[in-house]
């Protein structure tokens, strides 16, 4: 599912980008690499941006910046 | 003295690199104390902070590089860091060692940057900050183990408490001892980089930290969908209230002292143009800058407290959506807020916006925000010409007009920003990212230092420009003199001199252009004079009507109401004229210091020229419409 649609508080794992697309370099520098565990901590009162918990820190990003990111909800494993 | 002593040994140069909020600036302040100097890198407006290591036996220069998440230069800040790492930064001597500053609570991200630095194979020292917080949150951190794995020295510190500073002081002067054991492969992907980070974290046994429950609890209220907005509104109202009411006694005191200083100067000094230059040019100029100081100090104290506590990032998070509609960013919010006191510190504060596009848009619309220099003009005209009636028994019409002018300013700023970013500044919006730092208590010492720095920067920037403009305008409004006539009273004499001056001629020359707005030549002179600073028009109108402008300008109010056009016999000022002039002040960029600061901050005269003409055109149009609509309705 798209990261933007991930419900608040649910842990998920970042998917590998679809063939032909890529995770933006800047997001990669910030730790958004496939397989990383993340969760949406909260949405801003006006709905955008969102605060994301990733790699033990929290980062606010606008929805339009994460629309290329897809996640699968982590069920079995709980390691990062 | 021998030549060797004269030249001295070459100082050791080290640079601090790290993510925003990593505690880099706190560390820098602790290391360098009061020796820090703030300047700019050549050609760009990225702040350059440098200082000498306190108490070092040999000279160690510490350079505080801008906070950055990445060493690949996209923004001006990152480009500085990239060039500094490569030793290609013009104007900066070669750096002997790099000090990586990483917030130990975000180690699993911070090590990504460390790897980027290590790839370059240069002497590197890793400083882990906030190790107390790691322990408080149940984390384990072993700098020695990390040092063994990375092959470089690693030190843990608590910057603001000075914990762990002694070993750092010992190591800093010797970058030759920080050489990495082995260079890491040069090219790699983000995936490989973070796989390495995870491996390092596993090897040192770094565990996941417990969540920062205090910050979480506070955020649950302050960022709540409903309470969050209410708290935001309350903070803003409180901020406004403090700027406009707490600052008043100090502003009055400054006003009175400069008035008294002027009177004393006139009594003590011999009459003549030198005395006039001193009192009406220099003193008036300095006074018109210093009068804003109380507001600016309060505003900056507030902004710095909110920033240090951690609320400013939350405010940006809350308003980011609104700012996004206008093509701006959450970070544009603080600079625009500062503009309520004065556009000069606001434009300077726009440096915190990392993306050049949003930064430029913020700078260009900043002068639309209602700065306090407009207030004396608004107060005078509203008090003189807007009826003091009430609507529905509670709402004062005068207050409503004042509020409307403020609203008009903000609305125009946001709409202009939206227009600019969809036309002139078109392009892909920059990536917006921001961290919400943990809530912390502010430190009084650091706070005082920041406020002092901001206030002195304002006085220096605005002061020199306003003073220079004030002197030039004084000359224009003083020379040439009218033929002396002993039968005139001093006030009439002043008026006659003003009418004969070069400034008055400019006012008359302007008349055809401003007549459609309902303005006569006297207002024209006032508009010319207001280029020094907007509120100067009040003093000029007073001079031109041969009344004193002291006290609550009650006499000026009467004089404006009584002023009659000699050729038509109609009053010069009417409600439509007053409204037209008010609207003109909402839009026009009549402020030399703003123009100069804008040029300095954007590195070109093109942008202020654009802003000036755009705002002037808009002011003319809006005044024209206001004047004609108001006349038709009246």
Boltz contact constraints between the chains, C-beta under 6 A:
constraints:
  - contact:
      token1: [A, 26]
      token2: [B, 431]
      max_distance: 6.0
  - contact:
      token1: [A, 28]
      token2: [B, 190]
      max_distance: 6.0
  - contact:
      token1: [A, 29]
      token2: [B, 69]
      max_distance: 6.0
  - contact:
      token1: [A, 29]
      token2: [B, 70]
      max_distance: 6.0
  - contact:
      token1: [A, 30]
      token2: [B, 69]
      max_distance: 6.0
  - contact:
      token1: [A, 31]
      token2: [B, 109]
      max_distance: 6.0
  - contact:
      token1: [A, 31]
      token2: [B, 194]
      max_distance: 6.0
  - contact:
      token1: [A, 33]
      token2: [B, 190]
      max_distance: 6.0
  - contact:
      token1: [A, 33]
      token2: [B, 191]
      max_distance: 6.0
  - contact:
      token1: [A, 33]
      token2: [B, 194]
      max_distance: 6.0
  - contact:
      token1: [A, 42]
      token2: [B, 223]
      max_distance: 6.0
  - contact:
      token1: [A, 44]
      token2: [B, 317]
      max_distance: 6.0
  - contact:
      token1: [A, 44]
      token2: [B, 318]
      max_distance: 6.0
  - contact:
      token1: [A, 45]
      token2: [B, 225]
      max_distance: 6.0
  - contact:
      token1: [A, 45]
      token2: [B, 228]
      max_distance: 6.0
  - contact:
      token1: [A, 45]
      token2: [B, 229]
      max_distance: 6.0
  - contact:
      token1: [A, 45]
      token2: [B, 318]
      max_distance: 6.0
  - contact:
      token1: [A, 46]
      token2: [B, 321]
      max_distance: 6.0
  - contact:
      token1: [A, 48]
      token2: [B, 321]
      max_distance: 6.0
  - contact:
      token1: [A, 49]
      token2: [B, 320]
      max_distance: 6.0
  - contact:
      token1: [A, 55]
      token2: [B, 108]
      max_distance: 6.0
  - contact:
      token1: [A, 55]
      token2: [B, 109]
      max_distance: 6.0
  - contact:
      token1: [A, 56]
      token2: [B, 108]
      max_distance: 6.0
  - contact:
      token1: [A, 57]
      token2: [B, 106]
      max_distance: 6.0
  - contact:
      token1: [A, 57]
      token2: [B, 109]
      max_distance: 6.0
  - contact:
      token1: [A, 59]
      token2: [B, 433]
      max_distance: 6.0
  - contact:
      token1: [A, 59]
      token2: [B, 435]
      max_distance: 6.0
  - contact:
      token1: [A, 60]
      token2: [B, 317]
      max_distance: 6.0
  - contact:
      token1: [A, 60]
      token2: [B, 434]
      max_distance: 6.0
  - contact:
      token1: [A, 61]
      token2: [B, 433]
      max_distance: 6.0
  - contact:
      token1: [A, 62]
      token2: [B, 432]
      max_distance: 6.0
  - contact:
      token1: [A, 65]
      token2: [B, 431]
      max_distance: 6.0
